[in-house]
Amino acid sequence: MLITATVATLGLLPAALTRMIGSDVQRPLATVVVGGLICATLLTLIILPAAYMALEKRFEKYPACDFEEPKP
């Protein structure tokens, strides 16, 4: 996912930064897509694992239920 997001961001960066004729239509869309890719990547790589670790520490005191099979 990281390589895909990086390549897509780098590929749309010229469209987001250009000031040439005809870029009035492409620039806003490219800016939104680049921003969304960057935000989604940061959320996936930093925020989501941090939230998972915080929840794991919070519920660490509750052991998982170990169901034993009944003996015949």
Phi and psi in radians as a Rosetta constraint file:
Dihedral C 1 N 2 CA 2 C 2 CIRCULARHARMONIC -1.127 0.35
Dihedral N 2 CA 2 C 2 N 3 CIRCULARHARMONIC -0.744 0.35
Dihedral C 2 N 3 CA 3 C 3 CIRCULARHARMONIC -1.193 0.35
Dihedral N 3 CA 3 C 3 N 4 CIRCULARHARMONIC -0.689 0.35
Dihedral C 3 N 4 CA 4 C 4 CIRCULARHARMONIC -1.095 0.35
Dihedral N 4 CA 4 C 4 N 5 CIRCULARHARMONIC -0.804 0.35
Dihedral C 4 N 5 CA 5 C 5 CIRCULARHARMONIC -1.146 0.35
Dihedral N 5 CA 5 C 5 N 6 CIRCULARHARMONIC -0.671 0.35
Dihedral C 5 N 6 CA 6 C 6 CIRCULARHARMONIC -1.146 0.35
Dihedral N 6 CA 6 C 6 N 7 CIRCULARHARMONIC -0.781 0.35
Dihedral C 6 N 7 CA 7 C 7 CIRCULARHARMONIC -1.148 0.35
Dihedral N 7 CA 7 C 7 N 8 CIRCULARHARMONIC -0.726 0.35
Dihedral C 7 N 8 CA 8 C 8 CIRCULARHARMONIC -1.136 0.35
Dihedral N 8 CA 8 C 8 N 9 CIRCULARHARMONIC -0.719 0.35
Dihedral C 8 N 9 CA 9 C 9 CIRCULARHARMONIC -1.127 0.35
Dihedral N 9 CA 9 C 9 N 10 CIRCULARHARMONIC -0.811 0.35
Dihedral C 9 N 10 CA 10 C 10 CIRCULARHARMONIC -1.156 0.35
Dihedral N 10 CA 10 C 10 N 11 CIRCULARHARMONIC -0.570 0.35
Dihedral C 10 N 11 CA 11 C 11 CIRCULARHARMONIC -1.229 0.35
Dihedral N 11 CA 11 C 11 N 12 CIRCULARHARMONIC -0.577 0.35
Dihedral C 11 N 12 CA 12 C 12 CIRCULARHARMONIC -1.591 0.35
Dihedral N 12 CA 12 C 12 N 13 CIRCULARHARMONIC -0.169 0.35
Dihedral C 12 N 13 CA 13 C 13 CIRCULARHARMONIC -1.046 0.35
Dihedral N 13 CA 13 C 13 N 14 CIRCULARHARMONIC -0.759 0.35
Dihedral C 13 N 14 CA 14 C 14 CIRCULARHARMONIC -1.071 0.35
Dihedral N 14 CA 14 C 14 N 15 CIRCULARHARMONIC -0.653 0.35
Dihedral C 14 N 15 CA 15 C 15 CIRCULARHARMONIC -1.202 0.35
Dihedral N 15 CA 15 C 15 N 16 CIRCULARHARMONIC -0.531 0.35
Dihedral C 15 N 16 CA 16 C 16 CIRCULARHARMONIC -1.371 0.35
Dihedral N 16 CA 16 C 16 N 17 CIRCULARHARMONIC -0.444 0.35
Dihedral C 16 N 17 CA 17 C 17 CIRCULARHARMONIC -1.813 0.35
Dihedral N 17 CA 17 C 17 N 18 CIRCULARHARMONIC -0.134 0.35
Dihedral C 17 N 18 CA 18 C 18 CIRCULARHARMONIC -1.260 0.35
Dihedral N 18 CA 18 C 18 N 19 CIRCULARHARMONIC 2.640 0.35
Dihedral C 18 N 19 CA 19 C 19 CIRCULARHARMONIC -2.191 0.35
Dihedral N 19 CA 19 C 19 N 20 CIRCULARHARMONIC 0.346 0.35
Dihedral C 19 N 20 CA 20 C 20 CIRCULARHARMONIC -1.407 0.35
Dihedral N 20 CA 20 C 20 N 21 CIRCULARHARMONIC 3.057 0.35
Dihedral C 20 N 21 CA 21 C 21 CIRCULARHARMONIC -1.149 0.35
Dihedral N 21 CA 21 C 21 N 22 CIRCULARHARMONIC 2.353 0.35
Dihedral C 21 N 22 CA 22 C 22 CIRCULARHARMONIC 1.564 0.35
Dihedral N 22 CA 22 C 22 N 23 CIRCULARHARMONIC -0.052 0.35
Dihedral C 22 N 23 CA 23 C 23 CIRCULARHARMONIC -1.469 0.35
Dihedral N 23 CA 23 C 23 N 24 CIRCULARHARMONIC -0.050 0.35
Dihedral C 23 N 24 CA 24 C 24 CIRCULARHARMONIC -1.100 0.35
Dihedral N 24 CA 24 C 24 N 25 CIRCULARHARMONIC -0.496 0.35
Dihedral C 24 N 25 CA 25 C 25 CIRCULARHARMONIC -1.528 0.35
Dihedral N 25 CA 25 C 25 N 26 CIRCULARHARMONIC -0.700 0.35
Dihedral C 25 N 26 CA 26 C 26 CIRCULARHARMONIC -1.423 0.35
Dihedral N 26 CA 26 C 26 N 27 CIRCULARHARMONIC -0.568 0.35
Dihedral C 26 N 27 CA 27 C 27 CIRCULARHARMONIC -1.062 0.35
Dihedral N 27 CA 27 C 27 N 28 CIRCULARHARMONIC -0.822 0.35
Dihedral C 27 N 28 CA 28 C 28 CIRCULARHARMONIC -1.099 0.35
Dihedral N 28 CA 28 C 28 N 29 CIRCULARHARMONIC -0.707 0.35
Dihedral C 28 N 29 CA 29 C 29 CIRCULARHARMONIC -1.145 0.35
Dihedral N 29 CA 29 C 29 N 30 CIRCULARHARMONIC -0.774 0.35
Dihedral C 29 N 30 CA 30 C 30 CIRCULARHARMONIC -1.120 0.35
Dihedral N 30 CA 30 C 30 N 31 CIRCULARHARMONIC -0.653 0.35
Dihedral C 30 N 31 CA 31 C 31 CIRCULARHARMONIC -1.121 0.35
Dihedral N 31 CA 31 C 31 N 32 CIRCULARHARMONIC -0.755 0.35
Dihedral C 31 N 32 CA 32 C 32 CIRCULARHARMONIC -1.152 0.35
Dihedral N 32 CA 32 C 32 N 33 CIRCULARHARMONIC -0.739 0.35
Dihedral C 32 N 33 CA 33 C 33 CIRCULARHARMONIC -1.157 0.35
Dihedral N 33 CA 33 C 33 N 34 CIRCULARHARMONIC -0.755 0.35
Dihedral C 33 N 34 CA 34 C 34 CIRCULARHARMONIC -1.101 0.35
Dihedral N 34 CA 34 C 34 N 35 CIRCULARHARMONIC -0.789 0.35
Dihedral C 34 N 35 CA 35 C 35 CIRCULARHARMONIC -1.092 0.35
Dihedral N 35 CA 35 C 35 N 36 CIRCULARHARMONIC -0.711 0.35
Dihedral C 35 N 36 CA 36 C 36 CIRCULARHARMONIC -1.154 0.35
Dihedral N 36 CA 36 C 36 N 37 CIRCULARHARMONIC -0.707 0.35
Dihedral C 36 N 37 CA 37 C 37 CIRCULARHARMONIC -1.133 0.35
Dihedral N 37 CA 37 C 37 N 38 CIRCULARHARMONIC -0.720 0.35
Dihedral C 37 N 38 CA 38 C 38 CIRCULARHARMONIC -1.149 0.35
Dihedral N 38 CA 38 C 38 N 39 CIRCULARHARMONIC -0.795 0.35
Dihedral C 38 N 39 CA 39 C 39 CIRCULARHARMONIC -1.106 0.35
Dihedral N 39 CA 39 C 39 N 40 CIRCULARHARMONIC -0.775 0.35
Dihedral C 39 N 40 CA 40 C 40 CIRCULARHARMONIC -1.120 0.35
Dihedral N 40 CA 40 C 40 N 41 CIRCULARHARMONIC -0.680 0.35
Dihedral C 40 N 41 CA 41 C 41 CIRCULARHARMONIC -1.153 0.35
Dihedral N 41 CA 41 C 41 N 42 CIRCULARHARMONIC -0.780 0.35
Dihedral C 41 N 42 CA 42 C 42 CIRCULARHARMONIC -1.128 0.35
Dihedral N 42 CA 42 C 42 N 43 CIRCULARHARMONIC -0.711 0.35
Dihedral C 42 N 43 CA 43 C 43 CIRCULARHARMONIC -1.090 0.35
Dihedral N 43 CA 43 C 43 N 44 CIRCULARHARMONIC -0.728 0.35
Dihedral C 43 N 44 CA 44 C 44 CIRCULARHARMONIC -1.236 0.35
Dihedral N 44 CA 44 C 44 N 45 CIRCULARHARMONIC -0.670 0.35
Dihedral C 44 N 45 CA 45 C 45 CIRCULARHARMONIC -1.572 0.35
Dihedral N 45 CA 45 C 45 N 46 CIRCULARHARMONIC -0.412 0.35
Dihedral C 45 N 46 CA 46 C 46 CIRCULARHARMONIC -2.076 0.35
Dihedral N 46 CA 46 C 46 N 47 CIRCULARHARMONIC -0.984 0.35
Dihedral C 46 N 47 CA 47 C 47 CIRCULARHARMONIC -1.233 0.35
Dihedral N 47 CA 47 C 47 N 48 CIRCULARHARMONIC -0.807 0.35
Dihedral C 47 N 48 CA 48 C 48 CIRCULARHARMONIC -1.092 0.35
Dihedral N 48 CA 48 C 48 N 49 CIRCULARHARMONIC -0.821 0.35
Dihedral C 48 N 49 CA 49 C 49 CIRCULARHARMONIC -1.117 0.35
Dihedral N 49 CA 49 C 49 N 50 CIRCULARHARMONIC -0.628 0.35
Dihedral C 49 N 50 CA 50 C 50 CIRCULARHARMONIC -1.140 0.35
Dihedral N 50 CA 50 C 50 N 51 CIRCULARHARMONIC -0.728 0.35
Dihedral C 50 N 51 CA 51 C 51 CIRCULARHARMONIC -1.154 0.35
Dihedral N 51 CA 51 C 51 N 52 CIRCULARHARMONIC -0.685 0.35
Dihedral C 51 N 52 CA 52 C 52 CIRCULARHARMONIC -1.117 0.35
Dihedral N 52 CA 52 C 52 N 53 CIRCULARHARMONIC -0.750 0.35
Dihedral C 52 N 53 CA 53 C 53 CIRCULARHARMONIC -1.131 0.35
Dihedral N 53 CA 53 C 53 N 54 CIRCULARHARMONIC -0.686 0.35
Dihedral C 53 N 54 CA 54 C 54 CIRCULARHARMONIC -1.129 0.35
Dihedral N 54 CA 54 C 54 N 55 CIRCULARHARMONIC -0.748 0.35
Dihedral C 54 N 55 CA 55 C 55 CIRCULARHARMONIC -1.178 0.35
Dihedral N 55 CA 55 C 55 N 56 CIRCULARHARMONIC -0.635 0.35
Dihedral C 55 N 56 CA 56 C 56 CIRCULARHARMONIC -1.127 0.35
Dihedral N 56 CA 56 C 56 N 57 CIRCULARHARMONIC -0.731 0.35
Dihedral C 56 N 57 CA 57 C 57 CIRCULARHARMONIC -1.173 0.35
Dihedral N 57 CA 57 C 57 N 58 CIRCULARHARMONIC -0.621 0.35
Dihedral C 57 N 58 CA 58 C 58 CIRCULARHARMONIC -1.172 0.35
Dihedral N 58 CA 58 C 58 N 59 CIRCULARHARMONIC -0.732 0.35
Dihedral C 58 N 59 CA 59 C 59 CIRCULARHARMONIC -1.704 0.35
Dihedral N 59 CA 59 C 59 N 60 CIRCULARHARMONIC 0.261 0.35
Dihedral C 59 N 60 CA 60 C 60 CIRCULARHARMONIC -1.152 0.35
Dihedral N 60 CA 60 C 60 N 61 CIRCULARHARMONIC -0.518 0.35
Dihedral C 60 N 61 CA 61 C 61 CIRCULARHARMONIC -1.294 0.35
Dihedral N 61 CA 61 C 61 N 62 CIRCULARHARMONIC -0.243 0.35
Dihedral C 61 N 62 CA 62 C 62 CIRCULARHARMONIC -1.718 0.35
Dihedral N 62 CA 62 C 62 N 63 CIRCULARHARMONIC 1.867 0.35
Dihedral C 62 N 63 CA 63 C 63 CIRCULARHARMONIC -1.236 0.35
Dihedral N 63 CA 63 C 63 N 64 CIRCULARHARMONIC 2.689 0.35
Dihedral C 63 N 64 CA 64 C 64 CIRCULARHARMONIC -1.217 0.35
Dihedral N 64 CA 64 C 64 N 65 CIRCULARHARMONIC 2.591 0.35
Dihedral C 64 N 65 CA 65 C 65 CIRCULARHARMONIC -1.302 0.35
Dihedral N 65 CA 65 C 65 N 66 CIRCULARHARMONIC 2.183 0.35
Dihedral C 65 N 66 CA 66 C 66 CIRCULARHARMONIC -1.847 0.35
Dihedral N 66 CA 66 C 66 N 67 CIRCULARHARMONIC 1.821 0.35
Dihedral C 66 N 67 CA 67 C 67 CIRCULARHARMONIC -1.518 0.35
Dihedral N 67 CA 67 C 67 N 68 CIRCULARHARMONIC 2.199 0.35
Dihedral C 67 N 68 CA 68 C 68 CIRCULARHARMONIC -1.674 0.35
Dihedral N 68 CA 68 C 68 N 69 CIRCULARHARMONIC 2.498 0.35
Dihedral C 68 N 69 CA 69 C 69 CIRCULARHARMONIC -1.278 0.35
Dihedral N 69 CA 69 C 69 N 70 CIRCULARHARMONIC 2.437 0.35
Dihedral C 69 N 70 CA 70 C 70 CIRCULARHARMONIC -1.139 0.35
Dihedral N 70 CA 70 C 70 N 71 CIRCULARHARMONIC 2.462 0.35
Dihedral C 70 N 71 CA 71 C 71 CIRCULARHARMONIC -1.444 0.35
Dihedral N 71 CA 71 C 71 N 72 CIRCULARHARMONIC 2.389 0.35
